[in-house]
Amino acid sequence: MNTPLRRFCFVLSSFATLVSAAPATSADTPTVTDGWIDLFNGKNLDGWTVKIAKHPMGVNHADTFRVEDGVLKVAYDRYGLFERQFGHLYTNLSYSHYILRLEYRFTGVPMADALEWAGRNGGVMVHAAAPLTMSREQEWPVSMEVQFLCVDTKAGRQTGNAVSPGTHLEIGGKLVTNHIIDAHDSKLSAMDEWVAVEVEVRGHDEIIHRINGVEVMRYQHPQLDPGDPDAQKLLAMGSPLKLASGHIALQAESQPVWFRNIRLRVLQP
């Protein structure tokens, strides 16, 4: 094993050991109700790790991700310029078979120097590569994204789309290489409207998006894109082509957005 790869494996192993071995306390032990695990405790960011482009892992630049009044908020009031500082907030643990539920709400206005498509745009990533695998400048994790959009966005005509940074997927047995795959039976939410999202993830077999209780997207066999530079790095490190597990990550793309009621239920494979 060459030296850089050995060093990466040691750091990754150390991070996983730290997360799994840290003693649980009453403050950071998630609440479980009827099989549902509260990933967000409504008080702080315990159980989550920040990675923002142009900053080291763990640096919550300008307090981008914060908790106020029991709500997890993506905020930009302490920024000067956005300057493509795309951010993600990762669960410390990775998951494979589960149902994720959360609610999101767009509020305020995007940063003045935001890219046109980034305003009124957000999402949650599933099967996301660990933040430790990301370079300092990397803007998005290799993952499968459930895209959130609201009225006046320039990024699409409905919410709940599938987006594939560094990945591909299959629908009906056919490989789909489009970066954005439109949802169906979905519409754009209003600004300041709470939207309920459910993502059913069954390893490598299938992923289903539901918006306000209605299925809007279903696809199969998520996989790394061998032609993508970030995915190529993962493959070179020994990651399998087939995506069957990964972290969950909330997105910060220059638009203020709020999250609440972030819950997960583990499914049997």
N, C-alpha and C positions, 0 to 999 in steps of 0.2 A: 504494500500500500504506500503511495507516495505521501510526502510530508503534509501538503495542504489538505489532502483528503483525510489523513489520519487526524489532523488537528480539528477538521470540521466534525468528524464522527465523535471525537472526544467531547467537543463542546455540546453537540446535540445530545449525546448521552448524558452529560452532566446536567443539562437543562431539564431533560425528562426525569432524571433522578430527583432533582431538586423539587420539581412540581409534584411528583408522586410521593416523595418521602417527607415533605413538609408536614409537621403535625397539624391536624385539624383542630380548630378552636371553635367556640360557639359563635365567634364573629364571622368566620369564613366557611363554616359548614353550610352547604346549600340546604334550603328547605325542600322537603319532599312531601307532596300532597297527592294522594290517590295515584301514585306512580309518576307524577309530574315533578321535575326538578326545576327549581328556580335558578336559572343561570345568573340572573342579576338580582342582587339583594336589596336594591332600592336605596342603599346607603353610600356605597363606594364602588370602586372598580376591582375589588377582590375577585380573583378567579379569571381575570382578563389581563392581556398584555398588549401594549400599544406599539405599533410600528408606523411611523410617518415618513414618507419619502424625504430624503436629504437629512435625516436624523437617525441616530442609533436606535436600535430596538429598546423599548422601555422608556424613551423620552417622550412625554406627553406635551409636545411643543405648544406653547401659548394656551395650555389648558383646553386643547381641542375637544377632548372627551371629558365630560364632567357630569356630576350627579347633583341635581337640584330638585327639591320637592318630590323626591322619589322617582324622578324621571332621568334617564340617561340621555344626555344632550350632546350633539355635535354643534359646537359654537365657534364663531370666527371673530368675535368682538375684540379679541386681544391680538389679532394679526395686523400687520401693516398691509402687505400684499400676499396673495395666495401663492403665487409662483410655483404652481404644480406640486404643492406639498400634499399630495393625496395620502390619506391616512386610513388605517384599519385597526380595529380593536378585536383581538383574537381571544377566544376561549383558551385557557391554558391546556386543556385536555382536547384530544381529538376523538372523533366519534365516527361510527360506521353505519349502524342501523338505528334510526330514530325518527321521531316527529318533532319538529321545531315549531313553536308558536311564538309570535311577537306582534306588537302593534307599533306602527310608525306614523309620524306626523311631520310634514314639511311646514316650516314656518320661516318668516323673515325673507331676506333676499340673498342671492348668491354673492360671492365676493366680486368686486368690480373687475378684476383681471381674470375671472374664471373663464375657462373655455366655453364656447357657446353651448355645447351639448351637456356640460356638467351642471348647469343650473337646473334646479328642481329635479335633481337626479340623485339617487342613492341606491343602497342595496344591502343584501346580506350574502356573504360568500359561504358556500359549503364545500366540503372536501378540499379546503384550502391548505396549501403547503405551510409548514411551520414558519413563523416569522424569522427564526434563525437562518432559514435558507435564503432570505432576501438580501440583496445587496443594499448598501446605504441609499443609493439613488433609485432603486426599483419602486415603481409606482403602484403596481397591483400584484397580489400574490397569484401564483398559478392556482386556479380554482374554478368552480362553477358558481356563477352569480345569479341570484334572484333579484332582478332589477326593479327598483321603485321609481315611479315617475308620477308627476302631478300636472295639472293644467299649466299651460304656457311653457312647458318644456320644449326643447328643440331636439330631444333625443328619441322620441317615439310617440306612438299614438295610443298606447295602453300600458298599464302597469303589470308587473309579474313576468316580464320577458326573461328569457335565459340569455346570459352573456358568458362568453367562454375565453377568459384571458389565459393563454397558454394551453388551452384544452380543446377537445372536440367532443361530440356526443353523437348518439344514434337515435333516430326516430323511425319506427316501423322497419327496423333492420337495415336502414341506410345511413351511412356516415354523413353527418352534417358538419361542414367546416365553416359556416357563416359565423361571424363574431357575435351577432345578435340574432336570436331566433324569436320571432314575435309570438306573444301569448295570444290566446283566443278567448272570446266571451269575457273580455276585460275592458275597463275604461279607465281614463285618467281620474285620479281623485282630485278633490278640491284642496286648495291651500288651507292649512290648519285643520284638516279632517283626519281623524284617527282611522287608520286602515289596518284590518286584521290579516295577518299572513300566516299560512301554515305550509311548511315544507316537509314532505315525507321522503326520507332518504333511506334507500335499501341497498347500501353498499355500492357495488358495481352494477347491480341489476337495474335499478330504476330510481328516478327522482321525479316527484310530483309537486307542482306549485298550486296553492289554493289562495285566492284573494277573497276575503269576506265570506268564506265558506264555499266558494265556487272554484272548481278545478279549472285552471287556465293554461296549464302546461304540463306535459308528461314526456319524458325522454328516458333513454336507456344507455347503458354502457359508457359512462363518462371516462375519458382517457386523455393522457397527455398528448400534446401536439408536437411530434418530433421535429417540426420545422420552426418552432418558437424558441428563441434563445434562452428564455428563462426555464422553459420545460427541458431543453437540452441539458442545462446544468443539473437539473434533478435526475435526469436519466443517467448522466455521467456519474452521479453519486450513488447510483444503484436503485433509484426509485422504480417501481414497476410501471409499465405503460398504462395498465388498467388502474383507474382511480376507484378505490373501494372504501377509503376513509380519509379523514382530515379534520382540520380545525374549522370552527365557525367564526366568521369575522364580520363585524359591522363596518359599513363603509362611510368615509368622510370625503366628499368630492367637491367641496367649496360651497355647498348649500347647507344651511342650518337644518337639522332634522332631529326629532326627538324619538326615543324608543322607550317602551315600557312592557311589562308583562312578558318578559323573555323566558320561556319555559321549554323544557325538553323532556320527552318520554322515550326511553330506550325500547327498541323493538328487538324481538328475537330474530336472528338470521334465518 
